[in-house]
Amino acid sequence: MKNIYRLLFVVSCLFTSTNPLHSQWIQTNGPYGGIVTCFAIGEDNIFAGTGGGGVFLSTNNGTSWTAVSTGLTNTYVTTVYSLAVSGTNLFAGTSNGVFLSTNNGSSWTTASTGLTDHNVSTLAVSGTNLFAGTENGGVFLSTNSGTSWTAASTGLTDHNVSTLAVSGTNLFAGTENGGVFLSTNSGTSWTEASTGLTNLYVTALAISGTNLFAGTINGSAGVFLSTNNGASWTAVNSGLPKSTAVLALTSSGTNLFAGTSNGVFLSTDNGTSWTSVNSGLTNTYVRSLSISGLDLFAGTDGGVFHSTNNATSWAAASNGLTNIVVNSLTTSGTNLFAGTTNYGVYLSTDHGSNWTAVSANLTSNIITALAVSSSNLFAGTEGGVSLSTYNGSTASWNPAINVLTGTSDYALVISGTSVFAETFNGIFLSTNDGTSWTSINSGLTNTTVQCLAVSGTNLFAGTYGGGVFLSTNNGTSWTTASAGLTINSSVLALAVSGTNLFAGIYGGAFLSTNNGTSWTPINSGLTNTIVQCLAVSGTNLFAGTQGGVFLSTNNGTSWTAVDSGLTNLYVNTLSVSGTNLFTGTSGSGVWRRPLSEMITAVKKIDGEIPGSFSLSQNYPNPFNPSTTISFDLPSRSFVSLKIFDILGREVSTIVSGELQAGSYTQQWNAANMSSSVYFYRLQAGTYSEAKKLLLLK
């Protein structure tokens, strides 16, 4: 009797559980890297703030990182500009205000009450005082760990505060247009401290003993030194490249380090002379620097780098740092290629379990498009098109084949021996593997092309603000094909499935069944209508948006979100590879999900329309590894058929979509599941029923 009650309790839990276990997206092991904007050191912990990826924690000196961003708002569109540690409190200054964590980043709560400007550029701690410098609102002070804030900007004539530094009772503020300001009373009042500072755009401040250093950008950029609390300044730039933007400064003993747009520089004489120290630093746009004992960390646009010998040499330290923008994915057999922003091309031969950088000789590491033809891999970059021949886990780029230099290439498509490249300067065609290119823009009244698609002898081009164009002669001439599309449509994605042509725009998805002669909107269920990419698998259509991934099994008549487990919903690219769907995100790398978890293959049984809803017992039962589930629908309904484990956790969604009235069968393959009791639940309209099934292996 106790077992019966336990079973009834578990079945009741099925209807309230929101903890998916298996049926979800899984983040692949890379590629690793990303824009690292700031660091904070707290005892055995190192925290890294990123642009679009939230906060990461390392407990082993940067050997590996884990994301610690739960509670941070919209991490994939939020930049963490500053981090500060005060006792057991960790503060993050972001483009959405200040956040507080009391458990090393495991969870965050907002701490912005009283801030009139939530774009927080910098944070500084002085005793029990916490200061926040903002983009346009000046400086704010909190004396209660961020619970509330008050303005502290009297005398601050420039409210664009980019950096703060504390030395005893002195608080210094570096601004974007007004130079340096000094407060000796916790921000109650400020005085200008910029005499001799010939560049007033101050991005970094560092204190070493009685020396105050300021890093600047724009114009006469470089480093300045003050030995009298900002009363006067002297330029100390010998050895720094002219007009180098100084983005970060830090000191240790007699060593002063500058993070710049040209790498890291070291001065051992208070800035009198500088030496480049970039050995091993594969990305030299250095936004942040931090020192912990003998360890020096550099945050770059290419991840974290670590030095244990005062920057004599650097080693990459980005393992687990998934803050990376993936713009393009393409596959060839078991090879999966990812094109990224700032990091070039990566290759995985094991479905994303491991990634290898394959960017040697690439003329640009900003990859906007990838396409495969036989053993040739083409990369569209911000500097043109590059060609690589690949074999196994290697790729060798040929810098000589890059004729489209000087034009950003935003997409590539291959049709037979023809390679089409779309750019902001129109479309180009190569018929000799990129050795030469020909402009093919006749009739293309809008040459800002963002996407291409091929259907037989038809070539379609989606443009920025100009809709869709069609060519039936390999691009020799073009005609507009936008009737029914939203006026001034910016077409972000195109996809072909049989005789159907799909377009993704800023206003949703559209379908044409006549080669673009006319279009109809197909947005039912599409809760985010900025459609950035499309992918086709059989009769199933996937849409990647700025709000996640959606699936349509009926040519866009209706859509269902398939986002379970996907923590970054800003989807740039989709690609089907074997039995998996991969997505590249803006700030969280590449994710993978089996198609079988999302795609339904419901078989309708011919016969009379059922008189009522019903769910039949699966057959066979027990089963190994497949079983069939049957159900009846007396009327058209949105149907959800899900599998749960004995604890009430969802393990698979096998039907999710609108079905016509009728009798249906659906197979569930549990090859990847362990022997156990499971439950399946059917929801159709107001009807709901659950039954038990037994897997025995």
Secondary structure as UniProt FT lines:
FT   HELIX           2..13
FT   TURN            14..16
FT   STRAND          26..27
FT   STRAND          36..42
FT   TURN            43..44
FT   STRAND          45..51
FT   STRAND          55..58
FT   TURN            61..62
FT   STRAND          66..67
FT   TURN            70..71
FT   TURN            73..77
FT   STRAND          79..86
FT   TURN            87..88
FT   STRAND          89..94
FT   TURN            95..96
FT   STRAND          97..101
FT   TURN            104..105
FT   STRAND          109..110
FT   TURN            113..114
FT   STRAND          120..126
FT   TURN            127..128
FT   STRAND          129..134
FT   STRAND          139..142
FT   TURN            145..146
FT   STRAND          150..151
FT   TURN            154..155
FT   STRAND          161..167
FT   TURN            168..169
FT   STRAND          170..175
FT   STRAND          180..183
FT   TURN            186..187
FT   STRAND          191..192
FT   TURN            195..196
FT   STRAND          202..208
FT   TURN            209..210
FT   STRAND          211..216
FT   STRAND          222..226
FT   TURN            229..230
FT   STRAND          234..235
FT   TURN            238..239
FT   TURN            242..243
FT   STRAND          246..252
FT   TURN            253..254
FT   STRAND          255..260
FT   TURN            261..262
FT   STRAND          263..267
FT   TURN            270..271
FT   STRAND          275..276
FT   TURN            279..280
FT   STRAND          286..292
FT   TURN            293..294
FT   STRAND          295..300
FT   TURN            301..302
FT   STRAND          303..307
FT   TURN            310..311
FT   STRAND          315..316
FT   TURN            319..320
FT   STRAND          325..332
FT   TURN            333..334
FT   STRAND          335..340
FT   STRAND          345..348
FT   TURN            351..352
FT   STRAND          356..357
FT   TURN            360..361
FT   STRAND          367..373
FT   TURN            374..375
FT   STRAND          376..381
FT   TURN            382..383
FT   STRAND          384..391
FT   TURN            392..393
FT   STRAND          394..398
FT   TURN            399..400
FT   TURN            403..406
FT   STRAND          409..415
FT   TURN            416..417
FT   STRAND          418..423
FT   TURN            424..425
FT   STRAND          426..430
FT   TURN            433..434
FT   STRAND          438..439
FT   TURN            442..443
FT   STRAND          449..455
FT   TURN            456..457
FT   STRAND          458..463
FT   TURN            464..466
FT   STRAND          467..471
FT   TURN            474..475
FT   STRAND          479..480
FT   TURN            483..484
FT   TURN            487..488
FT   STRAND          491..497
FT   TURN            498..499
FT   STRAND          500..505
FT   TURN            506..507
FT   STRAND          508..512
FT   TURN            515..516
FT   STRAND          520..521
FT   TURN            524..525
FT   STRAND          531..537
FT   TURN            538..539
FT   STRAND          540..545
FT   TURN            546..547
FT   STRAND          548..552
FT   TURN            555..556
FT   STRAND          560..561
FT   TURN            564..565
FT   STRAND          571..577
FT   TURN            578..579
FT   STRAND          580..586
FT   STRAND          590..594
FT   HELIX           595..597
FT   STRAND          603..605
FT   STRAND          614..615
FT   STRAND          626..633
FT   STRAND          637..644
FT   TURN            646..647
FT   STRAND          650..659
FT   STRAND          662..669
FT   TURN            671..672
FT   STRAND          676..684
FT   TURN            685..686
FT   STRAND          687..695
//
